[in-house]
């Protein structure tokens, strides 16, 4: 080997490949529960499709009260508090900071996984190339988790995987294909635009496609044919041009660079059309950014002990081993994207999902590689099911769930399969303790909380301890209200050791206090910036400050809180614990979903 190349070997409990939201949250969840984690990511930043390199909006389950929580909401709360103008690079920094502050995580950025060593049906190590340091890193671990999207460990380890669209008959899927094929959903590049107070001209680069009319966007790339008009009304809460999409009819992995080149010609051509071809009212808009890294929707999918299919999405996915949920429509993009094709010029077929559906742990580990898990868009699902599970809100929950299951398996010295078959209730409880909503389960409050006397009526006590930490059909359900200055008291007949206090506040599920702009009410990310943009704000409903007293003495004080879920370490012994609410972030009352004493 040349003397300027370096080889290093590292060891850990869990090695995660891929640092999108699913991989980042898998690593963070496992690390917070004691696992030593190495995260290998082939990009210089974390976040994947949500990073400043791609800038796809985070989307998930429909309905205000089905919003994803857990680590994803913690990230968004940090973005809102420290990045109110939603600068993309500061959003990168928020996610990076969450992982960097955990001493159990080692980040290997700019490192592409390229090899794996096996012993029978177990992975011994993986090797990656870090291009910035000219270093080969070999990582040994007890468990490996592939969150790369492209399932790089599948061809390297012999793990079972699938690719393309199944025949309708294979899983009895109404939305399946008449015959199986290798087509996938394509990939997209986005642009960001900014509104100014004066006219701005645009001269396209020579390689840009020409789209003379609105009818031009769904034929042979660069040619004009009559087709469905794609929405290109760019504004603060306008379109993100997701339909500038290609690559699904070929090889979405090995053709990726060629497809990127075609997509760049498309996206610059679309902006040229918006600015120069027809009256779109965009005279004062300037091009701010164009992505050179396509966001990918689909490639390889692993095969686990269970393969989710269309019936699971439609029926609500009632699984005993539910550890995450989805609720995005079955949104199956045309594999030809913008290209003229013999099938349909519709950019996507979207079938609504009527209720959140559960996702089982059995779909997050390999059926034939004993110590391989996966999370993100590459989990064990059919193509039809993937059209719903692939969105980043859902992938974030899947990543956190996989990290939680991995931490338990490592702690007990068992396989992911054994964790799924024998310890799922423990994993579910831990996820709910960590703020994750599971549609078909309720969180159990502690025995210490149950035996405490309170200053609540029986009805208010029952609501506070019912294990439901969000509304179901209308705002205010499953919560109790206090006025600032009032207190919640827990009392015991004899002194009790209290390890900590867990509180769950109202994050304003309807989002009206967070943003004046519609798109930012869905998730605090911004693509285009119109002059109507208003910085996001911490939810008015969140409690800002409060004091905890133990037997009349101050035990903890919280100022400037901006999180929905707080767990305060106390380590005290007392007969009474009193929480005095001081101030919200703007709402006239304190709304509390849960208060739990930790023994």
C-alpha positions in Angstrom: 0.0 0.0 0.0 1.2 3.5 -0.7 2.7 5.2 2.3 0.3 8.1 2.2 -2.7 5.7 2.8 -3.5 4.8 6.4 -5.3 1.8 8.0 -7.1 2.0 11.3 -9.2 -0.5 13.2 -12.0 0.6 15.6 -14.3 -1.4 17.9 -17.8 -0.7 19.1 -21.1 -2.3 20.2 -23.1 -1.0 17.2 -21.9 0.1 13.9 -24.4 2.2 11.9 -23.9 2.7 8.1 -25.6 5.8 6.8 -26.2 9.1 8.5 -29.6 10.3 7.3 -32.3 10.9 9.8 -32.9 7.2 10.3 -29.2 6.4 10.9 -28.6 9.4 13.0 -31.5 8.7 15.3 -30.7 5.0 15.4 -27.2 5.9 16.6 -28.4 8.5 19.1 -31.1 6.3 20.6 -28.7 3.4 21.1 -26.0 5.6 22.5 -28.3 7.3 25.0 -29.1 3.8 26.3 -25.5 2.9 26.8 -24.2 1.4 23.5 -20.9 2.4 22.1 -21.7 3.4 18.5 -19.7 4.2 15.4 -21.7 6.0 12.7 -20.1 5.7 9.2 -21.6 8.3 6.8 -20.4 8.8 3.2 -21.3 12.5 3.1 -19.6 15.5 5.0 -22.8 16.1 7.0 -25.7 14.2 8.6 -29.4 14.4 7.6 -29.5 12.7 4.2 -32.4 14.0 2.2 -33.1 16.6 4.9 -29.6 18.0 4.8 -28.6 21.2 3.2 -27.2 19.1 0.3 -30.7 18.0 -0.8 -33.3 20.0 1.3 -36.3 17.7 0.9 -39.0 18.6 3.4 -39.6 16.1 6.3 -43.0 14.6 5.9 -44.8 11.9 7.8 -48.2 10.8 9.0 -51.2 13.0 8.1 -53.4 14.6 10.7 -52.3 17.1 13.4 -52.5 14.6 16.2 -50.5 11.9 14.4 -47.4 14.0 14.3 -44.1 12.2 14.9 -42.4 12.9 18.2 -39.4 11.3 19.9 -36.0 12.4 18.6 -37.5 14.0 15.5 -39.5 16.5 17.5 -36.4 17.1 19.7 -34.5 18.0 16.6 -37.2 20.3 15.4 -37.5 22.0 18.7 -33.8 22.7 18.6 -34.1 24.1 15.0 -36.9 26.4 16.1 -35.1 27.7 19.2 -31.7 28.2 17.6 -32.5 28.7 13.9 -35.7 30.6 13.7 -34.9 31.8 10.1 -34.4 28.2 9.1 -30.9 28.5 7.5 -30.2 25.1 6.1 -26.6 24.9 7.3 -27.8 25.6 10.9 -30.3 22.8 10.6 -27.3 20.6 9.7 -25.6 21.9 12.8 -28.6 21.1 15.0 -28.5 17.4 14.1 -24.7 17.3 14.2 -24.8 18.8 17.7 -27.3 16.2 19.0 -24.8 13.4 18.1 -21.6 15.2 18.9 -22.7 15.9 22.4 -23.0 12.2 23.2 -19.7 10.6 24.2 -20.9 7.2 23.2 -20.9 8.1 19.5 -17.9 8.2 17.1 -18.6 9.9 13.8 -16.8 8.8 10.6 -18.0 11.3 8.1 -16.9 11.3 4.4 -16.5 7.5 4.8 -17.9 5.1 2.3 -18.5 1.5 3.3 -16.9 -0.7 0.7 -16.3 -4.2 2.3 -17.4 -6.6 5.0 -15.9 -9.6 6.7 -18.1 -12.5 7.5 -18.0 -15.6 9.7 -20.9 -17.8 8.7 -24.1 -15.8 9.1 -22.5 -13.1 11.2 -20.8 -9.9 10.2 -17.4 -9.5 11.9 -16.4 -6.1 10.5 -17.0 -3.5 7.8 -14.4 -1.4 6.1 -14.9 2.2 4.8 -12.7 4.6 2.9 -12.5 8.2 4.4 -11.7 10.3 1.4 -10.7 13.4 3.4 -7.9 11.6 5.4 -7.0 8.9 2.9 -7.7 6.3 5.6 -9.3 2.9 5.5 -11.3 2.3 8.7 -12.2 -1.3 9.7 -14.9 -1.4 12.3 -15.6 -4.5 14.4 -18.9 -4.6 16.3 -21.4 -6.9 17.9 -24.3 -5.5 15.8 -24.4 -3.8 12.5 -27.2 -1.6 11.2 -27.6 -0.5 7.6 -29.3 2.9 7.2 -27.6 3.7 4.0 -30.8 3.7 1.9 -29.0 1.7 -0.8 -28.5 -1.3 1.5 -24.8 -1.4 0.9 -24.3 -4.3 3.3 -26.7 -6.6 1.3 -24.3 -7.3 -1.6 -21.3 -7.3 0.8 -22.7 -9.8 3.3 -25.1 -12.0 1.3 -28.1 -10.6 3.2 -31.4 -11.3 1.4 -32.8 -8.3 -0.4 -35.3 -7.4 -3.1 -35.3 -4.7 -5.8 -38.1 -3.3 -8.0 -41.8 -3.8 -8.1 -43.5 -7.1 -7.1 -46.2 -8.8 -9.2 -49.7 -8.1 -7.9 -50.2 -11.8 -7.2 -47.1 -12.2 -4.9 -48.6 -10.3 -1.9 -52.2 -10.0 -3.3 -51.7 -6.2 -3.7 -54.2 -4.2 -5.6 -51.6 -1.6 -6.4 -49.0 -4.2 -7.5 -47.8 -4.7 -11.0 -49.3 -7.2 -13.5 -45.8 -8.7 -13.6 -42.7 -8.1 -11.5 -40.1 -5.7 -12.8 -36.9 -3.9 -11.7 -38.3 -0.4 -11.9 -38.2 1.9 -8.9 -39.2 5.4 -8.0 -36.7 7.9 -9.2 -34.6 10.6 -7.7 -34.9 14.4 -7.7 -32.8 17.5 -7.4 -34.4 20.7 -5.9 -33.8 24.4 -6.1 -34.3 27.2 -3.7 -35.5 30.7 -4.7 -35.7 34.0 -2.9 -38.0 36.9 -3.5 -36.5 40.4 -3.7 -37.9 43.9 -4.0 -36.7 44.4 -7.5 -36.8 42.6 -10.9 -34.0 39.9 -11.3 -33.1 38.4 -14.6 -31.9 34.8 -15.2 -29.8 33.5 -18.0 -29.8 29.7 -18.0 -26.5 27.7 -18.4 -26.0 26.3 -21.8 -26.8 22.7 -20.7 -30.2 23.6 -19.4 -33.3 22.0 -21.1 -35.8 24.3 -22.8 -39.4 24.0 -21.7 -41.4 26.5 -23.8 -44.9 26.0 -22.3 -46.5 24.4 -19.2 -47.2 21.4 -21.3 -43.5 20.6 -21.6 -42.8 18.9 -18.3 -43.6 15.2 -18.9 -42.2 14.1 -22.2 -38.7 13.1 -23.4 -36.3 15.1 -21.4 -35.8 18.5 -23.1 -38.7 18.0 -25.6 -42.2 19.4 -25.6 -45.1 16.9 -25.5 -48.6 17.3 -24.1 -48.8 15.9 -20.6 -50.1 16.7 -17.1 -48.9 20.1 -15.9 -46.7 19.8 -12.9 -47.1 22.4 -10.1 -44.4 25.0 -10.4 -45.9 27.8 -8.3 -42.8 28.6 -6.2 -43.3 30.6 -3.0 -42.6 30.5 0.7 -45.4 27.9 1.1 -45.3 26.9 -2.6 -44.1 23.9 -4.6 -40.7 22.3 -4.1 -40.6 20.8 -7.6 -40.4 17.2 -6.3 -41.6 16.1 -9.8 -38.3 17.0 -11.4 -37.6 13.3 -11.2 -35.7 10.7 -13.3 -33.9 7.4 -12.9 -36.6 4.9 -11.9 -36.6 3.0 -15.1 -32.9 2.2 -14.9 -30.4 1.4 -12.1 -30.9 4.0 -9.4 -27.5 3.1 -7.8 -25.1 2.6 -10.7 -26.7 5.2 -12.9 -26.9 7.8 -10.2 -24.3 10.2 -11.6 -25.7 10.0 -15.2 -29.2 10.7 -13.8 -27.8 13.7 -11.8 -26.5 15.2 -15.0 -29.9 14.9 -16.7 -31.7 16.2 -13.6 -29.5 19.3 -13.5 -30.5 20.1 -17.1 -34.1 19.6 -16.0 -34.0 21.8 -12.9 -32.2 24.7 -14.5 -34.6 24.4 -17.5 -37.6 24.5 -15.2 -36.3 27.7 -13.5 -35.7 29.2 -17.0 -39.3 28.4 -17.8 -40.6 30.0 -14.6 -38.5 33.1 -15.1 -38.5 33.6 -18.9 -41.3 31.6 -20.6 -44.8 32.7 -19.7 -46.2 35.0 -17.1 -45.6 33.3 -13.7 -45.4 36.4 -11.6 -41.8 35.6 -10.7 -40.0 38.8 -12.0 -38.6 39.6 -8.5 -37.5 36.1 -7.6 -33.8 35.2 -7.6 -32.3 31.7 -7.8 -30.6 31.0 -4.4 -29.4 27.4 -4.6 -29.5 24.3 -6.8 -28.8 20.8 -5.3 -26.1 18.7 -7.1 -26.9 15.6 -5.0 -30.1 13.9 -6.0 -32.5 12.8 -3.3 -33.3 9.1 -3.8 -36.6 7.4 -3.1 -35.9 3.8 -3.7 -33.2 1.2 -4.4 -32.6 -2.1 -2.6 -34.9 -3.3 0.2 -33.9 -5.9 2.8 -35.9 -9.0 3.5 -36.6 -9.5 7.2 -38.7 -12.0 9.2 -41.8 -10.1 8.1 -42.4 -8.2 4.8 -44.9 -5.4 5.2 -47.3 -5.1 2.3 -50.3 -3.1 1.0 -52.8 -4.9 3.3 -50.8 -3.9 6.4 -50.9 -0.2 5.3 -54.6 -0.3 4.6 -55.6 -2.2 7.7 -53.7 -0.1 10.3 -50.9 -2.6 10.8 -51.9 -4.1 14.1 -48.7 -6.0 15.2 -47.8 -7.2 18.7 -44.2 -6.1 17.9 -45.2 -2.6 16.8 -42.3 -0.2 17.3 -43.0 2.6 14.9 -45.8 3.9 12.7 -46.5 5.5 9.4 -49.4 7.5 7.9 -48.2 9.1 4.7 -50.3 8.1 1.6 -49.3 5.3 -0.6 -47.5 7.7 -2.9 -46.0 5.6 -5.8 -44.0 7.8 -8.1 -43.8 7.2 -11.9 -40.5 5.4 -12.5 -40.1 7.4 -15.7 -40.5 10.7 -13.9 -40.5 13.5 -16.4 -39.6 11.3 -19.3 -42.2 10.3 -21.9 -43.2 6.7 -21.4 -45.6 4.0 -22.6 -47.5 3.7 -19.3 -48.7 7.0 -17.7 -47.6 10.6 -17.6 -49.0 11.0 -14.0 -46.0 12.0 -11.8 -47.4 9.9 -8.9 -50.4 7.8 -7.9 -51.4 8.8 -4.3 -53.8 6.6 -2.3 -54.7 8.1 1.1 -54.1 6.2 4.3 -57.1 6.4 6.6 -55.3 5.8 9.9 -51.8 5.4 11.3 -50.5 1.9 10.8 -48.0 0.1 12.9 -44.6 -1.1 11.7 -43.2 -4.3 13.3 -39.8 -4.9 14.7 -39.6 -8.1 12.6 -39.3 -5.9 9.5 -36.1 -4.2 10.9 -33.6 -7.1 11.0 -32.3 -9.6 8.4 -33.9 -13.0 8.0 -30.5 -14.6 7.2 -27.7 -12.5 8.7 -27.9 -12.9 12.5 -26.4 -9.5 13.6 -27.7 -7.2 10.9 -30.5 -4.6 11.4 -31.7 -1.9 9.1 -33.7 1.3 9.3 -35.0 3.9 6.8 -36.3 3.4 3.3 -34.6 0.0 3.0 -36.7 -2.0 5.6 -38.5 -5.2 4.8 -41.5 -3.9 2.8 -42.9 -4.4 -0.7 -42.6 -1.7 -3.3 -46.2 -0.7 -2.7 -45.8 -0.4 1.1 -42.5 1.4 0.6 -44.4 4.2 -1.2 -45.7 5.1 2.2 -43.0 4.1 4.7 -40.2 5.8 2.8 -40.9 9.4 4.0 -38.5 10.9 6.5 -40.9 11.4 9.4 -41.6 7.7 9.3 -38.0 6.7 8.7 -37.0 8.8 11.8 -39.3 6.7 14.0 -38.0 3.5 12.4 -34.4 4.6 13.1 -35.1 5.5 16.7 -37.0 2.2 17.2 -34.1 0.2 15.7 -31.6 1.9 17.9 -33.7 1.2 21.0 -34.0 -2.5 20.0 -30.3 -2.7 19.3 -29.4 -1.2 22.7 -31.6 -3.8 24.5 -30.2 -6.7 22.4 -26.7 -5.6 23.2 -27.4 -5.2 26.9 -28.9 -8.7 27.2 -26.4 -10.3 24.8 -29.2 -11.5 22.5 -29.9 -11.3 18.7 -32.4 -8.8 17.2 -34.7 -11.7 16.5 -34.6 -12.8 20.1 -35.3 -9.2 21.2 -38.4 -9.1 18.8 -39.8 -12.4 20.0 -39.2 -12.1 23.7 -38.7 -8.5 24.8 -40.9 -6.4 22.6 -42.9 -4.9 25.4 -39.7 -3.6 27.1 -38.7 -2.0 23.8 -42.2 -0.4 23.4 -42.2 0.9 26.9 -38.7 2.4 26.5 -39.7 4.1 23.2 -42.8 5.6 24.8 -40.7 6.7 27.7 -38.5 8.4 25.1 -41.5 10.3 23.8 -42.5 8.1 20.8 -46.2 7.6 20.1 -47.3 4.0 19.3 -50.9 4.1 17.9 -52.0 0.8 19.4 -50.3 1.0 22.8 -50.4 3.1 26.0 -47.4 4.1 28.1 -47.3 2.7 31.6 -46.6 5.2 34.4 -44.3 4.1 37.2 -45.5 2.2 40.3 -44.1 5.1 42.3 -46.4 7.6 40.5 -49.4 5.3 40.9 -49.1 5.0 44.7 -48.6 8.7 45.2 -51.4 10.9 46.5 -52.0 14.1 44.4 -53.8 17.4 44.6 -55.9 16.4 41.6 -59.5 15.3 41.3 -60.0 11.6 40.4 -60.9 12.6 36.8 -57.9 14.8 36.3 -55.6 12.2 37.9 -57.0 9.5 35.6 -56.4 11.7 32.6 -52.8 12.6 33.6 -51.9 8.9 34.1 -53.8 7.4 31.2 -50.6 6.7 29.1 -51.9 8.9 26.2 -49.6 11.9 25.6 -51.5 13.6 22.7 -55.0 14.3 21.6 -56.9 11.8 19.4 -59.7 13.8 17.8 -59.6 17.3 19.2 -57.2 19.7 20.9 -57.1 19.3 24.7 -57.9 15.6 24.9 -55.7 13.6 27.3 -54.3 16.6 29.0 -55.0 18.7 32.2 -54.8 22.4 32.6 -53.1 24.6 35.2 -52.8 28.3 35.5 -49.3 29.9 35.9 -48.6 30.0 39.7 -50.5 26.8 40.4 -48.8 23.6 41.4 -49.0 19.8 40.9 -48.2 17.9 44.1 -47.2 14.3 44.8 -47.4 13.1 48.4 -46.4 9.8 50.2 -47.0 8.4 53.7 -43.3 7.8 54.2 -40.1 9.1 52.5 -39.6 7.8 49.0 -36.5 7.8 46.8 -37.2 9.8 43.6 -34.6 9.3 40.9 -36.1 11.7 38.4 -39.2 13.5 37.1 -40.6 13.0 33.5 -42.9 15.7 32.2 -44.7 15.8 28.8 -46.1 19.2 27.7 -48.3 20.4 24.8 -46.2 21.1 21.7 -49.1 22.8 19.9 -50.0 19.9 17.7 -52.0 22.2 15.5 -48.9 24.4 15.1 -50.6 27.8 14.8 -48.3 29.4 17.4 -45.2 28.1 15.7 -45.4 29.7 12.2 -47.4 32.1 10.1 -46.4 30.1 7.0 -48.3 27.0 6.0 -45.3 24.8 5.0 -43.4 25.6 8.2 -46.4 24.4 10.3 -45.8 20.9 8.8 -42.1 20.8 9.8 -39.7 23.7 10.5 -37.7 23.5 7.2 -37.7 26.2 4.5 -36.9 25.9 0.9 -38.1 29.1 -0.9 -38.1 32.5 0.9 -40.8 34.9 -0.1 -41.1 38.3 1.4 -44.0 36.9 3.4 -41.7 34.6 5.4 -41.9 35.0 9.1 -39.3 33.3 11.4 -40.6 30.4 13.4 -41.3 30.6 17.1 -41.2 28.2 20.1 -44.6 26.8 20.6 -46.6 29.1 22.9 -48.1 26.1 24.6 -44.8 24.8 25.9 -44.0 25.5 29.6 -41.0 27.8 29.7 -40.2 27.8 33.4 -41.1 26.0 36.6 -39.6 25.0 40.0 -39.6 21.6 41.7 -39.7 21.5 45.5 -39.0 18.5 47.7 -40.4 18.8 51.2 -40.5 22.5 50.7 -36.8 22.9 49.5 -36.0 23.8 45.9 -34.8 20.6 44.2 -34.7 21.8 40.5 -35.4 24.9 38.5 -36.0 25.0 34.8 -35.7 28.3 32.8 -36.2 28.8 29.0 -37.5 25.4 28.3 -38.5 24.8 24.6 -38.9 21.0 24.6 -42.1 18.9 24.7 -40.5 16.1 26.8 -38.3 16.7 29.8 -36.7 14.2 32.1 -35.1 15.8 35.1 -32.6 13.9 37.3 -33.3 14.5 41.0 -31.9 11.7 43.1 -33.7 12.8 46.3 -35.7 11.2 49.1 -38.9 13.1 50.1 -42.5 12.7 51.3 -43.7 15.5 49.0 -42.8 16.7 45.6 -44.4 19.9 44.3 -44.1 21.4 40.8 -44.9 25.1 40.6 -45.6 26.3 37.0 -44.2 29.8 36.5 -44.5 30.7 32.8 -45.4 29.3 29.4 -43.9 30.5 26.0 -46.9 32.6 25.5 -50.1 30.6 26.1 -52.4 31.7 28.9 -52.4 28.3 30.6 -50.2 25.3 31.2 -51.4 22.1 29.4 -49.8 18.9 30.8 -50.1 15.4 29.2 -48.1 13.4 31.7 -46.1 13.7 34.9 -44.3 10.7 36.1 -42.0 10.0 39.1 -39.0 7.8 38.3 -37.9 5.4 41.0 
